[in-house]
Amino acid sequence: MKHYISLIFDTLHALALSLWIGVEASTLILIGVGGVPHLLLMRSDALMEISGFVVVGLQFLTRRRYQQNRTLFVGDGIRHLLTFAALLFMEYVKLNVHMKYKAISAAPGQLELSLAALQILILTAVSGFTIWLQSPHALAFAATMNAARPRAVVNSQNAVKPVRPVQPPGKKGAKR
């Protein structure tokens, strides 16, 4: 059952991330070509915001999967940071563009277009990290790293001590 839930979460994450990237890219292209009606811009911002929050929520729900391996855990943390950076840029552009529309009814400036392009690059990096985290070789790497970790043994006093590697005879140290 756990496998099916993680598969559903991964699929929903991929769909929300691709929707976010697609709406952002199409809005950027439409703005660059000739302009977007204000209502369409508001609707696309709402759709990007909802899909961004779905991406963040699903990343939060699946974060425990990578806690066993430090490399995958750090990669997942970087993916979270990049997602939050993309959300920050999206909110900044959304507020900045809507304030301009309300004030002077002007088209988005060069800063907004640059931030939207930067957001697309960040989301592409998020999708790259997601592909790397969900690839079979990364999961196999995590399994081999967990197998190579030294195991702990419980002694008679119920204290957990790490197992020391066995040294070959005659190499215990120099005698004085």
Residue frames as qw, qx, qy, qz and C-alpha x, y, z in Angstrom:
[[0.000, 0.885, 0.465, 0.000, 0.00, 0.00, 0.00],
 [0.321, -0.764, 0.100, 0.551, 2.86, 2.39, 0.79],
 [0.413, -0.078, 0.590, 0.690, 4.30, 1.84, -2.65],
 [0.180, 0.639, 0.645, 0.378, 1.03, 2.87, -4.32],
 [0.178, -0.922, -0.259, 0.225, 0.74, 6.02, -2.21],
 [0.369, -0.595, 0.313, 0.642, 4.27, 7.13, -3.04],
 [0.353, 0.191, 0.688, 0.604, 3.62, 6.38, -6.71],
 [0.054, 0.822, 0.545, 0.157, 0.45, 8.49, -6.63],
 [0.284, -0.868, -0.037, 0.406, 2.29, 11.33, -4.85],
 [0.433, -0.306, 0.494, 0.690, 5.14, 11.20, -7.40],
 [0.269, 0.459, 0.686, 0.497, 2.67, 11.31, -10.29],
 [0.074, -0.914, -0.398, 0.018, 0.74, 14.23, -8.80],
 [0.394, -0.707, 0.161, 0.565, 4.03, 16.05, -8.12],
 [0.397, -0.034, 0.597, 0.696, 5.13, 15.60, -11.73],
 [0.147, 0.673, 0.636, 0.347, 1.77, 16.79, -13.06],
 [0.198, -0.929, -0.239, 0.203, 1.67, 19.88, -10.82],
 [0.434, -0.553, 0.312, 0.640, 5.28, 20.75, -11.63],
 [0.344, 0.174, 0.645, 0.660, 4.74, 20.39, -15.38],
 [0.032, 0.823, 0.543, 0.165, 1.55, 22.45, -15.16],
 [0.318, -0.847, -0.049, 0.423, 3.43, 25.17, -13.27],
 [0.402, -0.325, 0.483, 0.707, 6.25, 25.25, -15.82],
 [0.278, 0.410, 0.709, 0.502, 3.85, 25.14, -18.78],
 [0.031, -0.899, -0.436, -0.011, 1.61, 27.95, -17.57],
 [0.347, -0.768, 0.117, 0.526, 4.62, 30.10, -16.66],
 [0.399, -0.140, 0.589, 0.689, 6.26, 29.54, -20.04],
 [0.200, 0.584, 0.668, 0.415, 3.08, 30.17, -22.03],
 [0.144, -0.928, -0.289, 0.186, 2.36, 33.34, -20.05],
 [0.395, -0.598, 0.295, 0.631, 5.92, 34.53, -20.61],
 [0.354, 0.142, 0.668, 0.639, 5.61, 33.87, -24.36],
 [0.075, 0.773, 0.591, 0.218, 2.26, 35.66, -24.56],
 [0.251, -0.885, -0.091, 0.382, 3.61, 38.66, -22.66],
 [0.416, -0.403, 0.454, 0.677, 6.65, 38.80, -24.90],
 [0.328, 0.357, 0.703, 0.521, 4.63, 38.55, -28.09],
 [0.019, -0.463, -0.330, -0.822, 2.13, 41.27, -27.54],
 [0.296, -0.257, 0.356, -0.848, 0.43, 41.32, -24.23],
 [0.244, -0.269, -0.930, 0.065, -1.94, 39.34, -22.11],
 [0.388, -0.627, -0.279, -0.615, -5.39, 40.47, -21.02],
 [0.190, -0.491, 0.555, -0.644, -5.53, 41.28, -17.32],
 [0.846, -0.178, 0.185, -0.467, -8.11, 38.57, -16.58],
 [0.921, 0.250, -0.292, 0.057, -6.03, 35.88, -18.27],
 [0.334, 0.524, -0.570, 0.537, -2.96, 37.01, -16.34],
 [0.478, -0.411, 0.457, -0.628, -4.85, 36.79, -13.04],
 [0.954, -0.016, 0.029, -0.299, -6.17, 33.32, -13.88],
 [0.796, 0.369, -0.415, 0.239, -2.77, 32.04, -14.91],
 [0.037, 0.543, -0.578, 0.608, -1.24, 33.46, -11.71],
 [0.716, -0.293, 0.338, -0.536, -3.86, 31.66, -9.63],
 [0.972, 0.165, -0.139, -0.096, -3.24, 28.39, -11.50],
 [0.558, 0.490, -0.522, 0.420, 0.54, 28.71, -11.04],
 [0.250, -0.511, 0.520, -0.637, 0.08, 29.50, -7.35],
 [0.882, -0.162, 0.187, -0.402, -2.17, 26.50, -6.75],
 [0.927, 0.265, -0.245, 0.104, 0.16, 24.14, -8.61],
 [0.292, 0.588, -0.541, 0.526, 3.16, 25.60, -6.73],
 [0.491, -0.434, 0.487, -0.578, 1.52, 24.94, -3.38],
 [0.975, 0.026, 0.018, -0.220, 0.59, 21.42, -4.50],
 [0.713, 0.464, -0.434, 0.297, 4.25, 20.82, -5.45],
 [0.015, -0.545, 0.579, -0.606, 5.47, 22.08, -2.06],
 [0.743, -0.279, 0.312, -0.522, 2.86, 20.02, -0.20],
 [0.979, 0.154, -0.116, -0.068, 3.73, 16.82, -2.05],
 [0.506, 0.523, -0.532, 0.433, 7.45, 17.40, -1.49],
 [0.318, -0.492, 0.522, -0.620, 6.71, 17.80, 2.20],
 [0.898, -0.121, 0.170, -0.387, 4.71, 14.57, 2.28],
 [0.953, 0.246, -0.140, 0.111, 7.44, 12.57, 0.55],
 [0.100, 0.836, -0.467, 0.269, 10.46, 14.05, 2.35],
 [0.690, -0.489, 0.502, -0.184, 10.88, 11.11, 4.73],
 [0.951, 0.304, 0.048, 0.017, 11.76, 8.82, 1.86],
 [0.606, 0.633, -0.279, 0.392, 15.23, 10.34, 1.56],
 [0.422, -0.816, 0.287, -0.269, 16.20, 10.56, 5.25],
 [0.947, -0.227, 0.188, 0.130, 18.15, 7.29, 5.19],
 [0.740, 0.204, 0.173, 0.617, 20.80, 8.58, 2.80],
 [0.254, -0.664, -0.080, 0.698, 22.61, 11.86, 3.34],
 [0.182, -0.106, 0.523, 0.826, 23.22, 12.55, -0.36],
 [0.079, -0.500, -0.739, -0.445, 19.58, 12.08, -1.32],
 [0.275, -0.751, -0.508, 0.320, 18.46, 14.04, 1.74],
 [0.232, -0.508, 0.109, 0.823, 20.67, 17.01, 0.78],
 [0.066, 0.120, 0.662, 0.737, 19.42, 16.78, -2.81],
 [0.167, -0.660, -0.719, -0.143, 15.85, 16.84, -1.54],
 [0.284, -0.711, -0.278, 0.580, 16.66, 19.87, 0.61],
 [0.169, -0.263, 0.367, 0.876, 18.11, 21.70, -2.38],
 [0.041, -0.389, -0.761, -0.517, 14.97, 20.81, -4.33],
 [0.224, -0.754, -0.580, 0.212, 12.85, 22.32, -1.53],
 [0.259, -0.587, -0.008, 0.767, 14.93, 25.51, -1.51],
 [0.100, -0.027, 0.571, 0.814, 14.67, 25.90, -5.27],
 [0.109, -0.569, -0.768, -0.273, 10.92, 25.36, -5.14],
 [0.245, -0.779, -0.403, 0.413, 10.53, 28.02, -2.46],
 [0.227, -0.391, 0.251, 0.856, 12.72, 30.39, -4.51],
 [0.019, 0.251, 0.705, 0.663, 10.47, 29.86, -7.53],
 [0.202, -0.721, -0.663, 0.014, 7.41, 30.53, -5.36],
 [0.289, -0.652, -0.150, 0.685, 9.03, 33.71, -4.04],
 [0.138, -0.156, 0.460, 0.863, 9.77, 34.96, -7.56],
 [0.068, -0.466, -0.775, -0.420, 6.24, 34.09, -8.64],
 [0.233, -0.774, -0.529, 0.259, 4.69, 36.04, -5.77],
 [0.263, -0.522, 0.072, 0.808, 6.98, 39.01, -6.38],
 [0.059, 0.047, 0.609, 0.790, 6.15, 39.14, -10.07],
 [0.135, -0.592, -0.772, -0.188, 2.46, 38.64, -9.35],
 [0.239, -0.773, -0.383, 0.445, 2.29, 41.50, -6.86],
 [0.238, -0.424, 0.250, 0.837, 4.50, 43.79, -8.93],
 [0.045, 0.186, 0.702, 0.686, 2.60, 43.22, -12.19],
 [0.154, -0.680, -0.712, -0.079, -0.83, 43.57, -10.56],
 [0.239, -0.709, -0.227, 0.624, 0.18, 46.82, -8.89],
 [0.144, -0.239, 0.429, 0.859, 1.36, 48.21, -12.22],
 [0.030, -0.398, -0.783, -0.478, -1.84, 47.11, -13.93],
 [0.197, -0.765, -0.584, 0.188, -3.92, 48.81, -11.27],
 [0.261, -0.645, -0.040, 0.717, -1.82, 51.99, -11.27],
 [0.131, 0.595, -0.322, -0.725, -1.06, 52.77, -14.91],
 [0.852, 0.375, 0.297, -0.214, -2.32, 49.77, -16.87],
 [0.222, 0.744, -0.586, -0.230, 1.14, 49.10, -18.24],
 [0.916, 0.190, -0.351, -0.036, 2.65, 45.93, -19.59],
 [0.828, -0.500, 0.078, 0.241, 5.17, 43.99, -17.47],
 [0.097, 0.913, -0.381, -0.107, 8.65, 45.44, -17.54],
 [0.593, 0.505, -0.622, 0.081, 12.00, 43.86, -18.22],
 [0.162, -0.397, 0.768, -0.475, 12.48, 42.93, -14.55],
 [0.757, 0.028, 0.414, -0.504, 9.25, 40.94, -14.43],
 [0.851, 0.432, -0.232, -0.186, 10.10, 39.15, -17.67],
 [0.341, 0.547, -0.721, 0.255, 13.60, 38.35, -16.39],
 [0.382, -0.272, 0.716, -0.517, 12.23, 37.01, -13.11],
 [0.868, 0.188, 0.182, -0.422, 9.69, 34.88, -14.95],
 [0.730, 0.504, -0.461, -0.003, 12.46, 33.44, -17.14],
 [0.056, 0.478, -0.770, 0.420, 14.56, 32.83, -14.02],
 [0.672, -0.111, 0.494, -0.540, 11.59, 31.08, -12.45],
 [0.904, 0.326, -0.132, -0.242, 11.37, 28.75, -15.45],
 [0.488, 0.529, -0.654, 0.232, 15.08, 27.93, -15.09],
 [0.268, -0.358, 0.712, -0.542, 14.65, 27.25, -11.37],
 [0.825, 0.060, 0.298, -0.476, 11.66, 25.00, -12.03],
 [0.798, 0.448, -0.397, -0.069, 13.68, 23.13, -14.65],
 [0.195, 0.469, -0.763, 0.400, 16.36, 22.56, -12.00],
 [0.577, -0.173, 0.546, -0.583, 13.65, 21.36, -9.58],
 [0.916, 0.239, -0.009, -0.321, 12.44, 18.87, -12.17],
 [0.583, 0.520, -0.607, 0.147, 16.05, 17.73, -12.72],
 [0.138, -0.374, 0.758, -0.517, 16.50, 17.13, -8.99],
 [0.771, 0.009, 0.334, -0.542, 13.17, 15.29, -8.93],
 [0.860, 0.379, -0.306, -0.155, 14.24, 13.03, -11.78],
 [0.354, 0.492, -0.723, 0.331, 17.56, 12.35, -10.05],
 [0.371, -0.285, 0.653, -0.596, 15.89, 11.61, -6.71],
 [0.820, 0.118, 0.315, -0.464, 13.35, 9.23, -8.23],
 [0.610, 0.509, -0.571, -0.208, 15.72, 7.43, -10.57],
 [0.968, -0.192, -0.151, -0.052, 16.42, 3.75, -9.86],
 [0.701, 0.291, -0.378, 0.530, 20.20, 4.23, -9.67],
 [0.103, -0.555, 0.344, -0.750, 19.81, 6.86, -6.91],
 [0.804, -0.386, 0.103, -0.441, 17.62, 4.49, -4.92],
 [0.949, 0.068, -0.244, 0.188, 20.09, 1.65, -5.51],
 [0.376, 0.501, -0.399, 0.670, 22.90, 3.96, -4.36],
 [0.452, -0.542, 0.270, -0.654, 20.93, 4.68, -1.19],
 [0.959, -0.209, -0.053, -0.185, 20.47, 0.96, -0.57],
 [0.815, 0.233, -0.326, 0.418, 24.19, 0.23, -0.97],
 [0.091, 0.563, -0.375, 0.731, 25.10, 3.12, 1.31],
 [0.690, -0.465, 0.173, -0.527, 22.73, 1.82, 3.96],
 [0.986, -0.039, -0.160, 0.037, 24.21, -1.67, 3.65],
 [0.634, 0.385, -0.353, 0.571, 27.75, -0.34, 4.05],
 [0.287, -0.716, 0.219, -0.597, 26.88, 1.56, 7.23],
 [0.252, 0.180, -0.871, 0.380, 28.34, -0.06, 10.39],
 [0.606, -0.495, -0.519, -0.344, 25.74, -1.81, 12.46],
 [0.236, -0.550, 0.492, -0.632, 25.25, -1.41, 16.17],
 [0.598, -0.145, -0.786, 0.056, 25.15, -4.17, 18.78],
 [0.538, -0.683, 0.059, -0.491, 23.52, -4.18, 22.17],
 [0.342, 0.294, -0.806, 0.383, 25.74, -5.37, 25.03],
 [0.427, -0.374, -0.804, 0.179, 24.60, -6.80, 28.37],
 [0.144, -0.389, -0.417, 0.809, 24.15, -3.33, 29.94],
 [0.314, 0.751, 0.581, -0.005, 21.64, -2.31, 27.21],
 [0.033, -0.787, 0.179, 0.590, 23.96, 0.32, 25.79],
 [0.784, 0.589, 0.184, 0.074, 24.30, 0.53, 22.04],
 [0.360, -0.666, 0.445, 0.479, 27.89, 0.49, 20.84],
 [0.639, 0.642, -0.279, -0.317, 29.10, 0.57, 17.23],
 [0.962, -0.026, 0.203, 0.182, 30.82, -2.54, 15.93],
 [0.120, -0.793, 0.476, 0.360, 34.53, -2.01, 15.37],
 [0.787, 0.484, -0.347, -0.161, 36.09, -3.52, 12.28],
 [0.916, -0.315, 0.201, 0.148, 38.14, -6.63, 12.93],
 [0.142, 0.836, -0.511, -0.143, 41.87, -6.12, 12.46],
 [0.877, 0.240, -0.415, 0.040, 44.06, -8.92, 11.13],
 [0.812, -0.545, -0.009, 0.210, 46.29, -10.64, 13.72],
 [0.713, -0.069, 0.091, 0.691, 49.69, -9.09, 14.24],
 [0.204, 0.475, 0.203, 0.832, 48.58, -5.55, 13.38],
 [0.386, -0.756, -0.521, 0.094, 47.29, -4.46, 16.77],
 [0.087, -0.986, 0.088, -0.116, 49.84, -1.69, 17.21],
 [0.519, 0.549, -0.513, 0.407, 53.49, -1.14, 17.93],
 [0.785, -0.535, -0.266, 0.165, 54.91, -2.59, 21.16],
 [0.097, 0.867, -0.327, 0.363, 57.30, -0.54, 23.21]]
